[in-house]
Amino acid sequence: MTPAWPRLGVFSYDYPDVESLIAACHHSGLTTVQLANTLLDDCLAHPEHSATLRATLEAQGISIVGLAAYRNLVAPDQAKRRSSIDYIKRCLQVAPLLGTPVVATETGTLHAENDWIASPENQSAAAWETLYQTLNELVPVAQQHGSILALEGFVNNVIGSYDRMEIMLERIASPHLQMVLDPYNYLTHAMLPESTQRAEEFFQRFEDRFVIAHLKDVSAEGAEVDTPEFGLGVFPQEPYIDFLRTRRPDLPLILEHLPGEHIPAAVTRLQAIIASLA
């Protein structure tokens, strides 16, 4: 049976235990989760706990649709970069036990102090080669365990444009390297007047590469400054929701960048857009 659309969910960042996560999902009618932080780390430390967590959530009508393994893949500190690579490897190993192949990460920045701030060195050949070497180490692990490493581009990271994403996907041509559908992250302030066209280009170029979708927004200062919660920015949401509804209804939709108490309002905003497209 095909699941009802949309399969809507949230990250588990704010939920230290499964009971609070289940309560939050039931309160807002959510059926999916992208696992992160405490609940994920427990499964990495104790893989035998994975089956129990999965069964507990599924018994409550909630599916784990991806892991949030966001790490800086090009961190200039080699020890930090190695720790990040090893963390993602563990996620790729554990993901199938949790019922999902998807392990998502950003690509990172060479900024020395902050993983989310741009650096001029991000566009250097050295940064590109470091990222390539890192992915070339991770993708075989994904293949070995039947997992998928899903890259999430971001304007402040090494992969911050459609072109750079496409080049990397062509360079490492593997079904185990795919993408997070997050059109917000690529829109700089200068691009905002062409947001609709830019988003449609993104959908067309990578339509068959997406494995999980995010719902948030873009501030009036551009993604390089802020990507606020869904419906509170300037991103043209209607074409995006229509794309999800008509062309990729298989993708789970994960709300992000919002506290738990804001989820019901975000769900209401999404439902209003869906109703307007019917």
C-alpha positions in Angstrom: 0.0 0.0 0.0 1.3 3.4 -1.0 1.7 5.7 2.1 -0.5 8.8 2.2 1.2 12.0 1.0 2.8 13.9 2.5 4.9 11.7 4.8 5.8 14.6 7.1 8.4 14.5 9.9 11.0 16.3 11.9 14.6 15.9 13.1 15.0 14.3 16.5 17.5 17.0 17.8 15.3 18.3 20.5 14.1 15.0 21.8 16.4 13.2 24.3 14.3 10.0 24.5 12.0 8.1 22.4 8.9 8.9 24.5 9.3 12.7 24.0 9.8 12.2 20.3 6.7 10.0 19.9 4.7 12.5 21.9 5.8 15.4 19.6 5.1 13.4 16.5 1.6 12.4 17.6 0.8 16.0 18.7 1.4 17.3 15.2 0.4 14.3 13.1 4.0 13.5 12.0 4.9 10.0 10.7 8.6 10.3 9.9 11.8 11.3 11.7 15.4 12.1 10.6 17.4 10.6 13.5 20.0 12.8 15.2 22.0 13.5 18.4 21.2 11.5 21.5 18.9 8.8 20.0 21.3 8.3 17.0 24.5 8.4 19.1 23.0 5.7 21.4 22.5 3.4 18.4 26.0 4.1 17.1 27.5 3.2 20.5 25.1 0.2 21.0 24.0 -1.1 17.5 21.9 -3.7 19.3 19.6 -0.9 20.4 18.7 0.0 16.8 16.2 -2.8 16.3 14.4 -1.9 19.5 14.2 1.8 18.7 13.0 1.1 15.2 10.3 -1.3 16.4 9.2 1.1 19.1 8.7 4.0 16.6 7.1 1.8 13.9 4.6 0.5 16.5 3.5 4.1 16.9 3.3 4.8 13.1 6.6 6.6 12.9 9.3 5.6 10.4 13.0 6.6 10.5 13.7 7.9 7.0 17.2 9.2 7.4 20.1 9.8 9.8 21.5 13.3 10.5 25.2 12.7 10.3 26.1 16.3 9.5 29.8 16.7 9.7 32.5 18.9 8.2 34.1 16.7 5.5 36.9 19.1 4.8 37.7 20.4 8.2 41.2 21.9 8.2 42.0 20.2 11.5 42.9 16.7 10.4 42.0 15.1 13.6 38.5 16.6 13.5 38.1 15.6 9.8 39.1 12.0 10.7 36.6 11.9 13.6 33.9 13.1 11.2 34.7 10.5 8.6 34.7 7.7 11.2 31.3 9.0 12.6 29.7 8.9 9.2 31.1 5.4 8.6 29.4 4.2 11.7 26.1 5.8 10.6 26.4 4.1 7.2 26.8 0.8 9.0 23.9 1.3 11.4 21.4 2.9 9.1 19.9 -0.4 7.7 19.3 -1.6 11.2 17.2 1.5 11.7 15.1 0.8 8.6 16.6 3.5 6.3 19.5 3.6 3.8 19.8 7.4 4.0 22.7 9.1 5.8 22.8 12.8 5.2 25.7 15.2 5.6 26.8 18.7 4.5 30.1 18.9 2.6 31.8 21.4 5.0 33.9 24.5 4.9 37.6 25.3 5.5 36.7 28.1 7.9 38.9 27.5 10.9 36.4 28.2 13.7 32.9 27.6 12.4 31.4 24.7 10.3 28.7 27.0 8.8 30.7 30.1 7.7 32.2 30.4 4.3 35.9 30.6 3.6 37.6 31.8 0.4 39.5 28.6 0.4 36.3 26.6 -0.2 36.6 27.2 -3.9 40.3 26.1 -4.0 41.5 23.0 -5.8 42.9 21.7 -2.5 39.4 21.9 -0.8 37.8 20.1 -3.8 40.5 17.4 -3.7 40.0 16.9 0.1 36.3 16.5 -0.4 36.8 14.1 -3.2 39.2 11.9 -1.1 36.8 11.9 1.8 33.8 10.9 -0.3 35.9 8.3 -2.1 36.5 6.8 1.3 32.9 6.9 2.5 31.0 5.8 -0.6 32.5 2.2 -0.6 31.3 1.9 3.0 27.8 2.9 1.9 28.0 0.3 -0.9 29.2 -2.4 1.5 26.3 -1.9 3.9 23.6 -1.0 1.3 23.3 2.6 2.5 23.2 5.9 0.7 25.3 8.9 1.5 23.1 11.9 0.8 24.9 15.3 0.3 23.3 18.5 1.3 24.8 21.5 -0.5 25.0 24.9 1.1 26.3 28.2 -0.2 28.8 28.5 2.6 30.3 25.1 2.0 32.6 23.5 -0.6 29.6 22.3 -2.6 27.5 25.5 -2.6 26.2 25.5 -6.2 24.4 23.2 -8.6 27.4 23.0 -10.9 29.7 21.8 -8.2 27.2 19.3 -7.0 26.8 17.9 -10.5 30.5 17.7 -11.1 31.0 15.7 -7.9 28.1 13.3 -8.6 29.6 12.7 -12.0 33.1 12.2 -10.6 31.9 9.6 -8.1 29.3 7.9 -10.1 27.6 5.6 -7.7 24.0 4.9 -6.7 25.2 5.1 -3.1 26.0 8.8 -3.4 22.8 10.9 -3.8 21.3 14.2 -2.6 19.2 15.8 0.0 16.4 17.9 -1.7 17.0 21.2 0.0 16.5 24.1 -2.5 16.8 26.7 0.1 20.5 26.3 0.9 21.7 27.3 -2.6 19.9 30.7 -2.8 22.3 33.6 -2.0 21.0 37.1 -1.6 21.9 38.0 -5.1 19.8 35.1 -6.4 16.6 35.9 -4.5 14.9 37.8 -7.4 15.2 34.6 -9.4 14.2 32.1 -6.7 11.5 30.4 -8.6 13.6 29.9 -11.7 16.6 28.8 -9.7 14.5 26.3 -7.7 13.0 24.8 -10.9 16.5 24.4 -12.4 17.5 22.5 -9.3 14.5 20.2 -9.6 15.1 19.5 -13.2 18.8 18.9 -13.0 18.7 16.5 -10.0 15.1 15.1 -10.0 16.2 11.5 -9.9 19.0 12.0 -7.3 16.9 13.1 -4.3 16.4 10.7 -1.4 14.9 12.9 1.3 13.4 16.4 1.3 13.6 19.3 3.8 11.1 22.0 4.5 12.4 25.4 5.8 12.8 28.8 4.2 15.3 31.5 3.1 15.7 34.9 4.8 15.6 38.2 2.9 19.4 38.3 3.4 19.9 35.0 1.6 20.8 31.5 2.6 24.3 32.6 3.5 22.8 34.5 6.4 19.8 32.4 7.6 17.4 29.7 6.6 14.4 30.1 9.0 11.5 27.8 9.6 9.0 26.9 6.9 6.8 29.7 5.7 8.6 32.5 7.6 11.0 33.7 4.8 10.9 34.7 1.2 11.2 31.4 -0.6 8.5 30.6 -3.2 7.1 27.5 -1.4 4.1 26.8 -3.8 6.2 25.6 -6.8 8.3 23.5 -4.4 5.4 21.8 -2.8 3.8 21.2 -6.2 7.1 19.5 -7.4 7.0 17.3 -4.3 3.3 16.4 -4.8 3.4 15.7 -8.5 6.9 14.6 -9.4 8.5 13.2 -6.2 5.6 12.2 -3.9 7.8 9.3 -2.7 10.1 11.6 -0.7 9.6 12.0 3.1 9.4 15.7 4.1 11.4 16.8 7.1 10.7 20.1 8.8 13.8 21.8 10.2 15.1 24.9 11.9 12.1 25.3 14.3 11.5 24.5 17.9 8.9 21.8 18.8 6.3 24.3 19.8 6.3 25.8 16.3 5.7 22.5 14.5 1.8 22.7 14.5 1.9 26.2 12.9 4.3 25.1 10.3 2.2 22.1 9.5 -0.8 24.4 9.2 1.1 26.6 6.7 2.0 23.5 4.7 -1.6 22.2 4.7 -2.8 25.6 3.4 -0.4 25.5 0.5 -1.4 21.9 -0.3 -5.1 22.9 -0.3 -4.4 25.8 -2.6 -2.8 23.4 -5.2 -5.6 20.9 -5.2 
